[in-house]
């Protein structure tokens, strides 16, 4: 491949202003907008599209910001066909409004033109620590900062963004877009402490000692699951999340090509069929793999990946093996992977591969929970939370949300849960302050 970095350029093009306004004019402005019902965070979709149709970019952005802190990201990576767009009354006729592209256009325009930010209240309502700067952490931080809370985000990596920065490929979500969205969160008055591993450099107890009124855990599911079959320790069997992480920082120019765990010309298999599997397969193609096959134990109809991602993968040359279960990884005498033994619809077969990428899910790490007393988890390691105040764990003042509580989901579902938790945190701190003031 002549220039691997160029192959990571964003796949989907943005609208021009005229294209965006013309698309917005097609909206029927339904009396009962089903698109809004299809959005997990209940964005006022007809409202912002109507403002856009009149060329009122600032008003459109203000409406979006009422519900979303990450519109340029959601506009790119949300499964629109299953949510807002799929619920549009014109969708069944194949003429659904391109809601994701319109949201993305407004957010990008806002960034480019550096429109005036909203007036923000003084940060006097309380002090909140947020652990993790993925979609859940950024959403809680943004919502609370807008309401007058002083928020600090603690992030273990050297750059904020979590899965947005390290887990989603550049061609789907450019890192420049993530950085600009994070700058907008910073502009709300949110502080970031990077390269800080909570549970190692600082504990939850020490955060409370430093005067934080509440703590939010939004660390996601950091540990990928392994396939428990013979040969799983062979060289050449890797996690898709590791490939995506290394390919992302390579495309940024931070590491050499040799550091990416996939050589040009390799025959690659990806086990799993969710969006991470699709991302890994399409990334392998971009890194120069000779052949890429997704191996899935169920049918095409059962795959968790969204249809458009599957279609893009097919277009790029990814092959699919359905109803195929891996029984064993087979290695050579030097401990390198050379094949898998799999059960297929045609019986048991040996299939040759140079590399296998696992994409079969992930689970939460326990570093924070194990260094803190009083936070209960279920048998799978997911943090247990209560309904009122929403999102509080079994330890008073410690909240959790996103994938660390619910099983791994999409960016916007993590945001939905986080928005509910932000309400719970605000209620909790207000109540504590009220009781303290009565005591005085």
PyMOL commands that set and color helices and strands:
alter all, ss='L'
color gray80, all
select helices_A, chain A and resi 4-8+17-25+34-38+45-53+57-65+71-77+84-87+91-93+99-113+135-146+163-166+175-187+204-209+240-251+257-259+275-286+300-302+307-315+367-370+402-404+411-439
alter helices_A, ss='H'
color red, helices_A
select strands_A, chain A and resi 126-131+149-154+191-193+214-217+223-224+237-239+267-271+291-295+319-321+325-331+337-344+347-352+355-358+362-363+398-400
alter strands_A, ss='S'
color yellow, strands_A
deselect
rebuild
show_as cartoon
